[in-house]
Amino acid sequence: MEGSFYLKNGSVLLNGAFVPADLAVEDGKITAVTQGYHNVKNLPELDGTGLRAVPGFLDVHTHGAAGVDVNAADVEGLRTIGRFFASQGVTGWLCSILTDTVEQTLWCLEQARQVIEGGPYDGAALLGVHLEGPCLSTEYKGAMPEHLLMHTADAALFERYQKASGGHIRYVTLSPEIPGVAELVPQLTAMGIVCAMGHSGAGYDQSMACVNAGVRSCTHLGNAMRLFHQHDPAIFGAALESDVYVEAICDGRHLHPGTVRLYLKAKGYDRVLAITDSIMAAGLPDGNYKLGVNDVIVEDGDAKLPNGVRAGSTLTLAQALRNLMKFTGKSAETVVPLMTANPARLMGWTGKGEIAQGKDADLVLLDTDCQVVRTIVGGRTVYTRS
């Protein structure tokens, strides 16, 4: 039976700690977690000696990798990204479409729909779409093309996009100060979309109005947004004070390690998401690349527009794991939830994000240096380190 095996002799992340355990996987699901050898169904065996099994990583905010830009990616391009992500321990991801023309966005949504509905995967599974825009602030646009940003919220456009995607838009970033956004949030929520706020100069009251309307996350907190002021904590303060999840780009460039520690102290380890916000240059050397309609120059692994504005990252989640351990001084079992359980909880992926009976067999086997040795999606090995 495809997607079935028995993992023995490994150390498994269970309830926040690594413990010696075996896993039985049948037809892509974890059917048993046992202490000691219990391969009662004589499943094909996988020896995990010296390895640690963790849930598959989930990246909900990325614009590309391996030479492929999401805004220009056809079906094969999206699968190419997925294959690269699998080598970095990612088992599921959302493709983030940068603000673009309506026509190009619709084309991107169609490519994503075909991949999501196509299966089976030979890499990380594309689980949906993240729309970053178009209702974003021009002042804090980052790499967004200003002439394509919308200055009023348009529910009909999002309905059109969601229909074109086959219902696979799962995540949208909005700026609270754009007229109509607070009213749009519950409408998007009703479409099955998780709303995030970001790329914004919104004040505290505007931001909290959106939180109260149903915003559940904050896009790359601290980047491309108005920062904290004691007289108006702004969107930054609202994100830290409220119960929303916050994304963090843990590459050591977008956020100082002390800033990451502040987020974790303010939010707790269950409300911070490690994301990459990676671009097509991830996994490739320095050079000239694209991010949507933008030209991007990567020097020393740092991606910037010609005007010097940072434009995404070249980070991978495997590197983010190691960075987080270094930034916090914490062990892998403490920081792994930032890229597993937390994004799964935010997105409502009840079968993912933890290792337990009945969950999807999306697993990563790590060595003692937290390097990826094997990645398994739905019980099928999609990457093995050579």
C-alpha positions, 0 to 999 in steps of 0.5 A: 500500500503506497504511503505506508511504512514503519519507522523504527529506532528513531527519536520522535517529537511527542508533546514537546519532547523527543522520546524513543518511539516507533511510528506506523503509517498506513495510506498516508496517515499515522496509525500508531505511535508506540514505545518499542517495536510493534510492527504488527502489520509487517509494514515496510520498515524505515530505520531512524537510528540516530535521527529525530522525527518532527512534523513537516514544516509549513511555510504560509508566506513565500514567493518562490525558490529554486529560480522560480517566481510564484507570479510567473510560475506555471504548473511545473514551476510551482512543482519545482518550488515544492521539490526544493522546499522538500529538501528543506523539510517543508511538507506543505506551503502556500504560494504567495502571489504578490500584487499584480494585474487582475489578468496575471493574478487570475492566471497564477490562481489557475496554475495553483488550482491545477497543482493543488487539485492535481496530486500526488506530490513529488515535493512539498504539497501546495496547500493553497494560495496567499494573496499579498494585496492588493489592498495595501498601503502605498507608504509601506508597500515594500516591493509591491508595485504601487500603481497596482495597489487598490485604495478601497476594498473590493469584495467582488474582486476577491470573490472573483479570485476565490472562484477562479482559484477553486476555493483555494485562497486560504490567506490574504494580507490587508492594510487596516487603513484602506477604506472598507477593509474592516468590513471586508474581513468578515466577508473574506472569513466567510469565504474560508480565508484567513485574514492578516494585516500588514504592509500598513501605516495603520494606527492602533485603533484602526488595527484593533478594529480589524482584529475585532472584525476577525483578522487573525494574523500579522504579516512579517511583523516589524517589516513594511509597517509603522512601528511602535510609538508610545502615544500610538502603538500603531499596527505593531503594538496592536499585533503584539498586544492582541491574540493574533498570530505574528509572522517572523522572518528569522534570517537575521536581516529582517529582524534582530535576534533580540526582536525575535526574542521580544516577539516570543516573550510578548506572544508566547511560543504558540503565537509566532509563525516562522516564515521565509518570505523567500523569493526565486533566489532561495537556494541559488547564488547571488545575482539578479532575480525577479519578484513579481514585476520587480528587479531584485539584486541579491548580494551576500544572500540579501535580496533588495530592490535597486533602490535598496529596499529589502525584497523578500529573503533567500531564507529556508525554513530549515535554516530558520529552525537553526537560526531560531535555536541560535537566537533563543538558546532554546532546543529544537523541540521548543522552536519547531512549533513555530513552523509546524503546529502554529501555522497548522492551527492558524490555517485550520489544518487539523491533520498537520503540525504534530505527530499523533495517531490519526494525523497526516504522515507529513514528517521530517527526519533531522540529524543531530545538527538539525539538517534535513535527512528525509522528508515525507509527505502523506507517507511518501518519501519526497526527499532523501539526502544523498 
